[in-house]
Amino acid sequence: MLRFQGWEVEVEGEPKLVILDTRTRRWRSERSPKRPSGLMDWEALSELQQQILGATSVVIVSPAPMFGVKLIETIQRLFTLAGRPLLVDAENWMAHRGAASVMLNIFRHSRSPGHYVILSGDVHYSFAYDIHLRQRREGPRIWQVTSSGIKNAFPDTLLDWLDRLNRWLYAPRSPLNWLTQRRRMVIKPRDPDRAKAGERLWNGAGIGLVELDDQGRPSDIRHLDARGFDVVFPLPAAPGD
C-alpha cells in the first residue's frame, strides 16, 4: 500500500474531470529535505499534460489551490527560509520552483484546453479567481475556485489583515507582482457578495458549489456557508493584477 502509485482519477466527459494525487508523487527538494516539496513531480505533471492535451475543457481537482493568495505564500516562503515551514503549513504549488514552472507551462501549451476549472480547498478560507494569459487573446481561460473547510475556519482578525495587506501590496499595478512566477498571467479576484469592505477572502465553514455551462465554464460560483446562507462570487469588476 505504501508503494502504490496511482491515486489520481480521470473521468472522460465534457468537461473532462481529473483528480490529482498531490501526496504520493511529490517532487523532493534537491537543496534540503526540510524545504517544501513540489506537490507533483515532473513525471506526474507530464502525465497530467498528456491527459488533458486536446480537450476542450477540463475540471481539475487540486487539494491545494494552484493559484493562491500571494501574500500568504510569501509569508510561507519566509518561514521556510527561516527553517520553520511547518509553523505556516508551507505546502503550496508556488513553494517549489520546478513544479510551479512545469504547471504554469502546461497552461501555456498551444494545445492546452480552452477552459480550466480548478477546484481546491485545504486553506480554511474561500475565494474565486478568473485568470488568463497576458498578451494572448486566444489563450486558455482559468477559474480557481477554493472553498474550505467544512468544519474549520481561519482566525477572523488575522485573515482580515492578510486579505487587506494582500490587496495593498499586490494591487494591479504593484511591481511586486513581477517578482512572482505568475507575472505572465492576469488574475482577477471575485469579491464575495456579502463582503462588507472589499474583502476577497471569505471566512466561514461550509462547502463550495459550482455550476458549469455547456462549454465547461462556471455559470455560478458560491459558498454554502454552515451558518445557513449562501455566499455568491459574481463576475469580477476590478482590473486584474
C-alpha positions as CSV (number, residue, x, y, z in Angstrom):
1,M,0.0,0.0,0.0
2,L,2.8,2.4,0.9
3,R,4.5,1.9,-2.5
4,F,1.3,2.1,-4.6
5,Q,1.1,5.0,-7.1
6,G,-2.0,5.8,-9.0
7,W,-4.3,7.6,-6.7
8,E,-5.2,10.1,-9.4
9,V,-8.6,9.8,-11.1
10,E,-9.6,10.6,-14.7
11,V,-13.2,10.7,-15.8
12,E,-13.9,11.2,-19.5
13,G,-16.7,13.6,-20.5
14,E,-17.4,17.2,-21.3
15,P,-15.7,18.6,-19.4
16,K,-13.1,16.0,-18.6
17,L,-12.5,15.5,-14.8
18,V,-9.0,15.0,-13.4
19,I,-8.4,14.5,-9.7
20,L,-4.8,15.0,-8.8
21,D,-2.6,12.9,-6.5
22,T,-0.6,15.5,-4.6
23,R,0.6,13.2,-1.8
24,T,2.4,10.2,-3.2
25,R,4.2,11.6,-6.2
26,R,5.9,14.7,-4.9
27,W,9.0,16.5,-6.3
28,R,11.5,16.4,-3.5
29,S,13.8,19.4,-2.9
30,E,17.3,18.8,-4.0
31,R,18.7,21.6,-1.8
32,S,17.4,20.3,1.6
33,P,14.8,17.8,2.8
34,K,13.5,20.5,5.1
35,R,12.4,22.6,2.1
36,P,8.8,22.2,0.8
37,S,8.5,19.6,-2.0
38,G,6.6,20.1,-5.2
39,L,3.1,18.8,-4.9
40,M,3.6,16.7,-8.0
41,D,6.9,15.5,-9.6
42,W,8.0,16.1,-13.2
43,E,6.8,12.7,-14.3
44,A,3.3,13.1,-12.8
45,L,2.9,16.6,-14.3
46,S,4.0,15.3,-17.7
47,E,1.3,12.6,-17.4
48,L,-1.2,15.2,-16.5
49,Q,-0.3,17.2,-19.6
50,Q,-0.8,14.2,-21.8
51,Q,-4.2,13.5,-20.2
52,I,-5.6,16.9,-21.0
53,L,-4.0,18.0,-24.3
54,G,-6.5,18.4,-27.0
55,A,-9.5,18.5,-24.6
56,T,-12.0,21.4,-25.0
57,S,-12.4,21.9,-21.3
58,V,-11.2,20.3,-18.1
59,V,-12.1,20.3,-14.4
60,I,-9.1,19.7,-12.2
61,V,-9.4,18.8,-8.5
62,S,-6.3,20.0,-6.8
63,P,-6.4,19.7,-2.9
64,A,-4.3,22.9,-2.6
65,P,-5.1,25.9,-4.8
66,M,-2.8,26.2,-7.9
67,F,-3.4,30.0,-7.7
68,G,-3.4,31.0,-4.0
69,V,-3.1,34.3,-2.1
70,K,0.3,35.9,-2.9
71,L,0.9,37.5,0.5
72,I,0.2,34.3,2.4
73,E,2.5,32.3,0.0
74,T,5.2,35.0,0.6
75,I,4.9,34.6,4.3
76,Q,5.2,30.8,3.9
77,R,8.3,31.3,1.9
78,L,9.9,33.5,4.6
79,F,9.2,30.9,7.3
80,T,10.7,28.2,5.1
81,L,13.9,30.3,4.7
82,A,13.9,30.6,8.4
83,G,13.7,26.9,8.8
84,R,10.2,26.8,10.2
85,P,7.9,25.7,7.3
86,L,5.7,23.6,9.5
87,L,4.6,26.6,11.5
88,V,2.7,28.0,8.5
89,D,2.0,24.8,6.6
90,A,4.2,25.8,3.7
91,E,2.7,23.5,1.1
92,N,1.6,25.4,-2.0
93,W,2.2,25.0,-5.7
94,M,4.5,28.0,-5.8
95,A,6.7,26.8,-3.0
96,H,8.7,24.6,-5.3
97,R,10.0,26.5,-8.3
98,G,10.4,23.4,-10.6
99,A,6.9,22.1,-10.0
100,A,5.4,25.6,-10.4
101,S,7.2,26.2,-13.6
102,V,6.1,22.9,-15.2
103,M,2.5,23.5,-14.0
104,L,2.4,27.0,-15.5
105,N,3.9,25.8,-18.8
106,I,1.1,23.3,-19.1
107,F,-1.4,26.2,-19.2
108,R,0.7,27.9,-21.9
109,H,0.9,24.9,-24.2
110,S,-0.5,25.5,-27.7
111,R,-2.8,22.5,-27.4
112,S,-3.9,23.4,-23.9
113,P,-7.7,23.1,-23.2
114,G,-9.6,26.3,-23.7
115,H,-11.2,26.2,-20.3
116,Y,-9.8,25.1,-17.0
117,V,-11.8,25.0,-13.7
118,I,-9.6,24.2,-10.7
119,L,-11.5,23.1,-7.6
120,S,-9.5,23.3,-4.3
121,G,-9.7,23.5,-0.5
122,D,-7.1,22.9,2.2
123,V,-6.6,26.5,3.3
124,H,-9.6,27.2,5.7
125,Y,-11.0,30.2,3.7
126,S,-12.8,30.6,0.4
127,F,-12.1,32.7,-2.8
128,A,-12.5,32.6,-6.6
129,Y,-10.2,34.0,-9.3
130,D,-10.6,34.5,-13.1
131,I,-7.3,34.0,-14.8
132,H,-6.0,34.4,-18.4
133,L,-2.6,34.7,-20.0
134,R,-1.1,38.1,-20.8
135,Q,-0.7,39.0,-24.5
136,R,-2.7,36.0,-25.6
137,R,-6.2,36.7,-26.8
138,E,-6.9,33.1,-27.6
139,G,-5.2,31.7,-24.6
140,P,-7.0,29.4,-22.1
141,R,-9.4,30.8,-19.5
142,I,-8.8,29.5,-16.0
143,W,-11.0,29.7,-12.9
144,Q,-9.6,28.9,-9.5
145,V,-12.4,28.1,-7.1
146,T,-11.5,27.4,-3.5
147,S,-13.9,26.6,-0.7
148,S,-12.6,25.4,2.7
149,G,-13.3,23.9,5.1
150,I,-16.4,22.0,6.0
151,K,-15.6,22.4,9.7
152,N,-12.6,24.6,10.3
153,A,-12.2,28.4,9.7
154,F,-9.3,30.9,9.8
155,P,-8.9,33.4,12.7
156,D,-11.2,36.3,11.7
157,T,-8.9,39.2,12.6
158,L,-5.8,37.6,11.1
159,L,-7.5,36.7,7.9
160,D,-8.9,40.2,7.6
161,W,-5.5,41.8,7.9
162,L,-3.9,39.3,5.5
163,D,-6.7,40.0,3.0
164,R,-6.3,43.8,3.3
165,L,-2.5,43.7,3.1
166,N,-2.6,41.4,0.1
167,R,-4.9,43.9,-1.7
168,W,-2.5,46.7,-1.0
169,L,0.8,45.0,-1.6
170,Y,-0.3,43.1,-4.7
171,A,-2.6,45.7,-6.3
172,P,-2.9,45.6,-10.1
173,R,0.0,48.0,-10.7
174,S,2.2,46.9,-7.9
175,P,5.8,46.0,-9.0
176,L,5.7,43.1,-6.5
177,N,3.5,41.2,-9.0
178,W,6.5,40.9,-11.3
179,L,8.5,39.1,-8.6
180,T,6.0,36.2,-8.6
181,Q,6.0,33.2,-11.0
182,R,2.5,34.2,-12.2
183,R,3.7,37.5,-13.7
184,R,2.6,36.3,-17.2
185,M,-1.0,35.9,-16.0
186,V,-3.8,38.3,-15.2
187,I,-5.6,37.3,-12.1
188,K,-9.0,38.9,-11.3
189,P,-10.4,38.1,-7.9
190,R,-14.1,37.8,-7.4
191,D,-15.5,39.7,-4.4
192,P,-18.0,37.7,-2.4
193,D,-21.4,39.4,-2.4
194,R,-21.5,39.5,1.4
195,A,-18.2,41.3,1.7
196,K,-18.5,44.5,3.7
197,A,-15.2,46.3,3.0
198,G,-13.9,44.9,-0.3
199,E,-12.8,41.5,1.2
200,R,-11.8,38.9,-1.4
201,L,-11.4,36.1,1.1
202,W,-14.5,34.6,2.7
203,N,-14.0,33.1,6.2
204,G,-16.6,30.6,7.2
205,A,-17.0,26.8,7.3
206,G,-19.1,25.4,4.5
207,I,-18.8,23.8,1.1
208,G,-18.5,25.2,-2.4
209,L,-21.0,24.8,-5.3
210,V,-20.0,25.4,-8.9
211,E,-22.4,25.2,-11.8
212,L,-20.9,24.8,-15.3
213,D,-22.4,25.7,-18.7
214,D,-22.3,23.5,-21.8
215,Q,-18.8,24.7,-22.6
216,G,-17.4,23.9,-19.2
217,R,-17.3,27.5,-17.9
218,P,-18.6,28.4,-14.4
219,S,-22.1,30.0,-14.7
220,D,-22.4,30.2,-10.9
221,I,-19.9,30.1,-8.0
222,R,-21.0,30.1,-4.4
223,H,-20.0,29.0,-0.9
224,L,-22.8,27.3,1.1
225,D,-21.9,28.6,4.5
226,A,-22.6,26.4,7.5
227,R,-24.3,29.3,9.2
228,G,-27.2,28.9,6.9
229,F,-26.7,31.3,4.0
230,D,-25.1,31.3,0.5
231,V,-22.1,33.5,-0.5
232,V,-22.1,34.3,-4.2
233,F,-18.9,35.1,-6.1
234,P,-20.1,37.3,-9.1
235,L,-18.0,38.2,-12.1
236,P,-15.1,40.4,-11.2
237,A,-15.4,44.1,-11.9
238,A,-11.9,45.3,-10.8
239,P,-8.8,45.2,-13.2
240,G,-6.6,42.2,-12.8
241,D,-3.1,42.1,-11.3
